[in-house]
Amino acid sequence: MSDAATALETKPAESFAGSFCFEKIGFLVAVGFLALLDGVNGAMCSTLRQYLMGGFSVTADQVTWGAIFYYVGKMYMLLLASKLQKRFGQRRAFLTASIILVSATAAGAWVTHYSLLLPVLLLQGCAGGAMVAFGQGTLLAIFPRREQPLVQGAYALATVMFPATIVPAFLGGWAYNFDWRDAYLGIIPFGLLGCGWLLWKRKLLSDSVTPTEFLPVRIILMITTLFAIVYVLEQGDRNDWLEYPPIVWASLLAVACIISLAFIETSGGPTFLPYRAFRYANFTFGVGVVMLAGIAVFGSGYVISGFASGVLSYPVSMSGLVQLSGTFFATVSFFSVGILLRFTKFPPIFIILTGLLSFGISMWQLGDAPSNLNFKGFASWISVRGFATGCQFIPLTLMALTCLPAEEDVAAAGLFNFNRQLGALIGVAWLQTVLEHKTDLNQTIFGGALSPTNPNVMSYAQSAQTALALHGAAPMQASHEALALALREAHRQWASIAFNGCFESLALVFIFAFPLVALARILTTRFLKPPACQ
């Protein structure tokens, strides 16, 4: 290893070694504040899709293209972060990413044309991905290993808990009560505080650089691969997957680019992607299982929001409050698990399995939710989901990232968050497909029962017609309104059954994953290197 590389790898820890405790804590708070911006940016195209469609007079497909630009930029920068830090130095890369993140987030409040929205979302994704990897990698370097359970628990509040439980309520509240663009302005003060602190304490960040080779062919292949994968996951369900030729061609393009990239990477010479951390058992296990955790948390978030708005008819602000109900238990879980692992030698694998089992139970219970479920009954199992989230992410983070060589910190953090994000996209795409198939099936079954000869339908319509007549409706109007109410109630019932099927599918996946996770732990421990700190 070159002297420059060694300087780059050791400088952050050395810089903070002589600093006061409040400077380390200030850095943790600063990167956490900046991560809040990424959480809001990432949910904008999904949570406020209808508002974006109305604000820019565009279709749902066009809003989806905005999400594609955002995720491609974010996932690419998660993979490229370690290269950027080596090439430009930690200080320059960190400050540039934070300034671009704050600027791009603020620009979102002033964009009025769809043609400008796409580059803004791309910049938000790129800066957010770089900030997440830089921030977590630097936290791993500046805090001693014994403090990492609490440090990573606090950082996960911004990167996992905030987007999973608070962002839907935050965006829904701003959009419902004010203007959806004001949500950007509401989060900007946190970004300014974080960016200002980094600029103030910039001398604590390393400015050492390592010459790195520019590999244009691999960069193009990587961008093309990510674009094709994200396109398939975002547009697949909307276009019947393999029934739509562009989805087929995008899938083939992704496979071809992956094979080409693998061939080039293994042909000798410098590699583009940071593979070295996969030599270690804990990291390989953690990166694999965190994809499952991403499917769990963000896939279930999609179904919960859909059930609240589509079945219970909650407005966007109220459906966000449903997920907000799990915030307290998620926060308690993140810190309690961190304290448990900080002060005891309790095996993390048992906490992970507990989280998987708790999550499966909560989803199974929601699978029995009736179409008239009240807020209290809904929120109770969302709280269990929040507790299970901490039981999954904190042990996985500590197992995967805290016992690696110092030079792998940023690269490992990028790969870890890349797989979490990929799991989130897979989970949402999978559950969208399950929901559509179950809705179509239920519509067919209910549609056959909705006939004038069905006594249940006639009884419901007659009761509704009588109630409308009592409230002053004309006989002819009451008849038409009663039929419309019957159709609306049937639609709500088959949608409720479809969402119940999604919850049950999630529960079954994680119940069946329980033994597979234990087996993966045994295999990685047996065939890969032990943690570097042992």
C-alpha positions in Angstrom: 0.0 0.0 0.0 1.3 3.5 -0.9 2.2 6.1 1.7 -0.6 8.3 0.4 -3.1 5.6 0.8 -1.9 4.9 4.3 -2.2 8.6 5.1 -5.7 8.7 3.8 -6.8 5.8 5.8 -5.4 6.8 9.1 -5.8 10.6 9.0 -9.5 10.8 10.0 -9.1 8.8 13.2 -5.8 10.7 14.0 -7.5 14.1 13.4 -10.3 13.4 15.8 -8.1 11.6 18.3 -7.0 14.9 19.8 -10.4 16.6 19.5 -12.9 17.1 22.3 -15.8 14.8 22.8 -18.3 17.4 21.7 -16.6 17.6 18.3 -17.1 13.9 17.7 -20.7 14.2 18.9 -21.1 17.3 16.7 -19.9 15.4 13.7 -22.4 12.6 14.4 -25.3 15.1 14.7 -24.1 17.0 11.6 -24.1 13.9 9.3 -27.4 12.8 10.9 -29.0 16.1 10.0 -27.7 15.8 6.4 -29.1 12.3 6.2 -32.5 13.6 7.0 -32.5 15.5 3.8 -31.8 12.4 1.8 -34.7 10.7 3.6 -37.1 13.4 2.5 -35.7 13.5 -1.1 -36.0 9.7 -1.5 -39.7 9.6 -0.5 -40.9 12.6 -2.5 -41.8 10.7 -5.7 -43.6 7.9 -3.9 -45.4 9.5 -1.0 -46.4 12.6 -2.9 -46.8 11.1 -6.4 -50.3 12.6 -6.8 -49.1 16.1 -5.8 -46.2 16.0 -8.2 -48.5 14.9 -11.0 -50.8 17.8 -10.3 -48.0 20.3 -9.7 -46.2 19.6 -12.9 -49.2 18.4 -15.0 -47.5 15.1 -15.8 -48.4 11.4 -15.8 -47.6 8.8 -13.2 -45.0 7.3 -15.6 -43.2 10.7 -15.8 -43.1 10.9 -12.0 -41.7 7.4 -12.0 -38.9 8.5 -14.3 -38.0 11.1 -11.6 -37.7 8.3 -9.1 -35.5 6.3 -11.5 -33.1 9.2 -11.9 -32.9 9.7 -8.1 -32.2 6.0 -7.3 -29.7 5.5 -10.1 -27.7 8.5 -8.8 -27.9 7.4 -5.2 -26.9 3.8 -5.8 -24.1 4.7 -8.1 -22.6 7.1 -5.6 -22.9 4.6 -2.8 -20.6 2.3 -4.9 -18.3 5.2 -6.0 -17.9 6.9 -2.6 -14.6 5.3 -1.6 -13.1 6.1 -5.0 -14.1 9.7 -4.7 -12.7 10.0 -1.2 -9.3 8.6 -2.4 -9.2 10.7 -5.5 -10.2 14.1 -4.0 -9.6 13.7 -0.3 -12.0 13.3 2.5 -12.4 17.0 3.2 -13.1 18.0 -0.4 -15.4 15.1 -1.1 -17.4 15.5 2.1 -17.9 19.2 1.8 -18.8 19.1 -1.9 -21.4 16.3 -1.3 -23.0 18.2 1.7 -23.1 21.5 -0.2 -24.7 19.9 -3.3 -27.2 18.0 -1.1 -28.4 21.1 0.6 -28.5 23.1 -2.6 -30.3 20.4 -4.6 -32.8 19.9 -1.8 -33.5 23.7 -1.7 -33.8 23.8 -5.5 -36.6 21.3 -5.3 -38.8 24.0 -3.6 -38.4 26.3 -6.6 -38.6 23.9 -9.5 -41.7 24.7 -11.6 -41.0 22.7 -14.8 -40.7 18.9 -15.2 -37.7 19.2 -17.4 -35.8 20.8 -14.4 -37.1 18.3 -11.9 -35.2 15.3 -13.4 -31.6 16.9 -13.0 -32.6 18.1 -9.5 -33.6 14.6 -8.5 -30.4 13.2 -10.0 -28.3 15.6 -8.0 -30.3 14.9 -4.8 -29.6 11.2 -5.3 -25.9 11.5 -6.1 -25.3 13.8 -3.1 -27.4 11.8 -0.8 -25.7 8.5 -1.6 -22.3 10.0 -1.2 -23.2 11.6 2.1 -24.6 8.4 3.6 -21.4 6.5 2.7 -19.0 9.2 3.7 -20.8 9.8 7.0 -21.1 6.2 8.1 -17.5 5.4 7.0 -16.1 8.3 8.9 -18.1 7.5 12.1 -16.6 4.0 11.9 -13.2 5.6 11.9 -13.4 8.3 14.5 -15.3 6.4 17.3 -13.7 3.5 19.0 -15.3 0.1 18.5 -16.8 -0.1 22.0 -18.9 3.0 21.3 -20.1 1.9 17.8 -23.4 0.3 19.1 -24.7 3.6 20.4 -23.1 5.7 17.5 -24.6 3.5 14.8 -27.9 3.4 16.6 -28.1 7.2 16.6 -27.0 7.3 12.9 -29.6 4.7 12.0 -32.3 7.0 13.4 -31.6 9.3 10.5 -31.0 6.8 7.8 -33.5 4.0 8.6 -36.1 5.1 11.2 -36.7 8.6 9.8 -37.5 7.6 6.2 -39.4 4.5 7.3 -41.7 6.0 10.0 -41.5 9.8 10.1 -41.1 10.9 6.5 -44.6 9.8 5.3 -46.2 11.9 8.1 -43.8 14.8 7.5 -44.5 15.0 3.8 -48.2 14.3 4.1 -48.6 17.0 6.7 -46.8 19.6 4.6 -48.6 18.7 1.4 -52.0 18.5 3.0 -51.8 21.7 5.0 -49.5 23.8 2.9 -47.8 23.2 -0.4 -45.9 20.1 -1.2 -42.8 22.1 -2.2 -42.7 23.6 1.3 -41.6 20.2 2.6 -38.2 20.9 1.1 -38.0 24.2 2.9 -39.1 22.5 6.2 -36.1 20.2 6.2 -33.5 22.6 4.8 -32.6 24.1 8.2 -31.3 20.8 9.4 -29.1 20.5 6.3 -27.8 24.0 6.8 -26.9 23.2 10.4 -25.1 20.0 9.4 -23.3 21.6 6.4 -22.3 24.6 8.5 -20.8 22.4 11.2 -18.7 20.5 8.7 -17.5 23.8 7.2 -16.6 25.1 10.6 -14.7 21.9 11.6 -13.4 21.1 8.2 -9.8 20.9 9.4 -10.7 17.7 11.3 -11.3 16.0 7.9 -8.4 14.6 5.9 -7.1 16.3 2.8 -4.8 13.4 1.7 -5.4 12.0 -1.8 -4.4 8.9 -3.6 -4.0 8.8 -7.4 -6.7 6.6 -8.8 -7.1 5.4 -12.4 -10.0 6.6 -14.4 -11.9 3.7 -15.9 -14.5 5.0 -18.3 -15.6 1.7 -19.8 -16.4 0.3 -16.3 -18.1 3.5 -15.3 -20.4 3.4 -18.3 -21.2 -0.3 -17.8 -22.0 0.3 -14.1 -24.3 3.3 -14.8 -26.0 1.3 -17.6 -26.5 -1.7 -15.3 -28.0 0.4 -12.5 -30.2 2.3 -14.9 -31.6 -0.9 -16.4 -32.1 -2.6 -13.0 -33.9 0.4 -11.5 -36.0 0.9 -14.6 -37.1 -2.7 -14.5 -38.0 -2.6 -10.8 -39.8 0.8 -11.0 -41.7 0.2 -14.3 -42.0 -3.6 -14.3 -45.4 -3.8 -12.4 -46.8 -0.9 -14.3 -46.2 -2.6 -17.6 -46.9 -6.3 -16.8 -43.2 -7.2 -16.5 -42.1 -9.5 -19.3 -45.2 -8.7 -21.3 -43.7 -5.3 -22.1 -40.8 -5.5 -24.6 -38.8 -2.6 -23.1 -38.7 -4.4 -19.8 -37.4 -7.5 -21.5 -34.7 -5.5 -23.3 -33.7 -3.7 -20.2 -33.4 -7.0 -18.3 -31.2 -8.4 -21.0 -29.1 -5.2 -21.1 -28.6 -5.4 -17.3 -27.5 -9.1 -17.6 -25.1 -8.3 -20.5 -23.5 -5.4 -18.7 -23.1 -7.4 -15.5 -21.3 -10.2 -17.4 -19.1 -7.7 -19.2 -18.2 -5.9 -16.0 -17.4 -9.2 -14.2 -15.2 -10.2 -17.1 -13.3 -6.9 -17.2 -13.0 -6.8 -13.4 -11.5 -10.3 -13.2 -9.1 -9.9 -16.1 -6.4 -8.3 -13.9 -5.4 -4.8 -13.1 -7.2 -2.3 -10.7 -10.8 -3.0 -9.9 -13.6 -0.5 -10.1 -15.8 -1.9 -7.3 -14.5 -2.4 -3.7 -14.7 -6.2 -3.3 -12.1 -6.7 -0.5 -14.5 -6.5 2.4 -16.3 -9.6 1.1 -13.4 -11.7 2.4 -14.8 -11.3 5.9 -17.6 -13.5 7.1 -19.5 -10.9 9.1 -19.5 -8.4 6.3 -20.7 -10.9 3.7 -23.5 -12.1 6.0 -24.6 -8.6 7.0 -24.7 -7.3 3.4 -26.8 -10.3 2.3 -29.3 -10.1 5.2 -29.6 -6.3 5.1 -31.3 -6.7 1.6 -33.9 -8.9 3.3 -34.3 -6.2 6.0 -34.7 -3.5 3.3 -37.5 -5.6 1.7 -39.1 -5.9 5.1 -39.1 -2.3 6.2 -39.7 -0.4 3.0 -41.9 -3.0 1.3 -44.1 -3.1 4.3 -44.2 0.7 4.4 -45.6 0.7 0.9 -48.4 -1.8 1.8 -49.2 0.1 5.1 -49.6 3.4 3.3 -51.7 1.8 0.5 -54.0 0.1 3.0 -54.5 3.3 5.0 -55.3 5.4 1.9 -56.9 2.8 -0.3 -59.1 0.8 2.2 -59.5 3.1 5.2 -59.7 6.2 3.0 -57.2 8.2 5.1 -55.8 11.3 3.5 -52.1 11.5 2.9 -51.5 13.2 6.2 -53.4 10.6 8.2 -51.8 7.6 6.4 -48.4 9.1 7.3 -49.5 9.3 11.0 -50.2 5.5 10.9 -46.5 4.8 10.3 -45.5 7.5 12.7 -47.1 5.5 15.5 -44.1 3.1 15.3 -41.5 5.8 15.8 -41.4 5.6 19.6 -40.8 1.8 19.6 -38.4 2.0 16.8 -36.3 4.6 18.7 -36.5 2.5 21.9 -35.4 -0.5 19.9 -32.4 1.2 18.2 -31.0 2.5 21.5 -31.9 -0.5 23.6 -30.3 -2.9 21.2 -27.3 -0.6 21.0 -27.0 -0.5 24.8 -27.4 -4.3 25.0 -24.6 -4.8 22.5 -22.4 -2.1 24.1 -22.4 -3.4 27.6 -22.9 -7.2 27.1 -21.6 -9.9 24.9 -25.1 -11.0 23.8 -24.8 -12.7 20.3 -26.1 -10.3 17.6 -27.5 -13.2 15.5 -30.1 -13.9 18.2 -31.3 -10.3 18.1 -31.5 -10.4 14.3 -33.6 -13.6 14.4 -35.8 -12.0 17.1 -36.4 -9.1 14.8 -37.3 -11.3 11.8 -39.7 -13.3 13.9 -41.3 -10.2 15.4 -41.7 -8.6 12.0 -43.3 -11.8 10.6 -45.8 -11.9 13.5 -46.8 -8.2 13.1 -47.3 -8.7 9.3 -49.3 -11.9 9.9 -51.6 -10.1 12.3 -52.1 -7.2 9.9 -53.1 -9.9 7.3 -56.2 -10.4 9.4 -57.1 -6.7 9.5 -60.7 -5.9 8.6 -61.7 -3.2 6.2 -63.1 -1.1 9.1 -60.0 -1.3 11.2 -59.6 1.7 13.5 -56.4 3.7 14.0 -55.7 2.1 17.4 -55.8 -1.4 16.1 -53.6 -0.6 13.2 -51.0 1.3 15.2 -50.5 -1.5 17.7 -48.9 -3.8 15.2 -47.1 -1.0 13.5 -45.4 -0.5 16.8 -44.2 -4.1 16.8 -42.9 -3.5 13.3 -41.0 -0.5 14.6 -39.4 -2.5 17.4 -38.5 -5.3 14.9 -36.8 -2.7 12.7 -34.2 -1.9 15.3 -33.6 -5.6 16.1 -32.7 -6.1 12.5 -30.6 -3.1 11.4 -28.4 -2.4 14.5 -27.0 -5.9 14.9 -26.5 -6.2 11.1 -24.7 -2.9 10.9 -22.4 -3.7 13.8 -21.6 -7.2 12.5 -20.9 -6.1 9.0 -19.0 -2.8 9.5 -17.3 -2.6 12.9 -14.6 -5.2 12.4 -13.1 -4.3 9.1 -9.7 -2.8 8.2 -9.8 1.0 8.4 -9.2 1.4 4.7 -12.5 -0.5 4.0 -14.8 1.7 6.1 -16.3 4.0 3.4 -16.4 1.2 0.8 -18.1 -1.2 3.1 -20.6 1.4 4.3 -21.4 2.2 0.6 -22.0 -1.5 -0.2 -24.0 -2.1 2.9 -26.4 0.8 2.2 -26.4 -0.1 -1.5 -27.9 -3.5 -0.7 -30.4 -2.0 1.7 -31.6 0.4 -1.0 -31.7 -2.4 -3.5 -33.8 -4.5 -1.1 -36.2 -1.6 -0.7 -36.7 -1.4 -4.5 -37.2 -5.1 -4.8 -39.6 -5.2 -1.9 -41.8 -2.5 -3.3 -41.8 -3.9 -6.8 -42.6 -7.4 -5.5 -45.5 -6.2 -3.3 -46.9 -4.0 -6.1 -47.1 -7.1 -8.3 -48.7 -9.2 -5.5 -51.2 -6.5 -4.8 -52.2 -6.1 -8.5 -52.6 -9.9 -9.0 -54.7 -10.3 -5.8 -56.8 -7.3 -6.7 -57.5 -8.6 -10.2 -58.4 -12.0 -8.7 -60.7 -10.6 -6.1 -62.3 -8.3 -8.6 -63.2 -11.3 -10.8 -64.7 -13.2 -7.8 -66.6 -10.2 -6.4 -67.7 -9.1 -9.9 -69.4 -12.4 -10.4 -71.3 -12.0 -7.1 -72.4 -8.4 -7.9 -75.6 -9.2 -9.8 -79.2 -8.1 -9.2 -80.1 -11.7 -8.4 -77.7 -11.9 -5.4 -79.8 -11.4 -2.3 -76.9 -9.9 -0.3 -76.4 -7.2 -2.9 -80.1 -6.5 -3.1 -80.3 -6.3 0.7 -77.4 -3.9 1.0 -78.7 -1.7 -1.9 -82.2 -1.6 -0.4 -80.9 -0.6 3.1 -78.8 2.1 1.5 -81.7 3.3 -0.6 -83.9 3.5 2.5 -81.3 5.4 4.4 -80.8 7.9 1.6 -84.6 8.4 1.2 -84.8 9.2 4.9 -82.2 11.9 4.4 -84.3 13.5 1.7 -83.0 11.9 -1.5 -85.4 11.6 -4.4 -86.5 8.0 -5.1 -84.7 7.8 -8.5 -81.6 9.5 -7.1 -81.6 7.2 -4.0 -81.7 4.1 -6.2 -78.6 5.2 -8.3 -76.7 6.3 -5.2 -77.5 3.0 -3.4 -76.1 1.1 -6.3 -73.0 3.3 -6.4 -72.5 2.7 -2.6 -72.8 -1.1 -3.1 -70.1 -1.0 -5.8 -67.8 1.2 -3.8 -68.1 -1.1 -0.7 -67.4 -4.1 -2.9 -64.3 -2.4 -4.3 -63.2 -1.6 -0.7 -63.7 -5.2 0.3 -61.7 -6.8 -2.5 -59.0 -4.2 -2.0 -58.9 -5.0 1.7 -58.5 -8.7 1.0 -55.7 -8.0 -1.5 -53.8 -5.9 1.0 -54.3 -8.7 3.6 -52.7 -11.1 1.2 -49.7 -8.7 0.8 -49.2 -8.6 4.6 -49.4 -12.4 4.8 -46.9 -12.8 1.9 -44.4 -10.6 3.8 -45.0 -12.7 7.0 -44.4 -16.0 5.2 -41.2 -14.7 3.5 -39.7 -13.8 6.8 -40.9 -16.9 8.6 -39.3 -19.0 5.9 -36.2 -16.8 5.9 -35.6 -17.5 9.6 -33.8 -20.9 9.1 -32.0 -19.6 6.0 -30.5 -16.7 7.9 -29.2 -19.1 10.5 -27.8 -21.3 7.8 -26.1 -18.3 6.1 -24.5 -17.4 9.3 -23.1 -20.9 9.8 -21.7 -21.1 6.2 -20.1 -17.6 6.1 -18.4 -18.3 9.5 -17.1 -21.6 8.3 -15.8 -20.6 4.8 -14.8 -16.9 5.1 -12.3 -15.0 7.2 -13.1 -14.1 10.8 -13.5 -10.4 11.7 -10.4 -8.3 11.5 -10.7 -7.2 15.1 -10.3 -10.8 16.4 
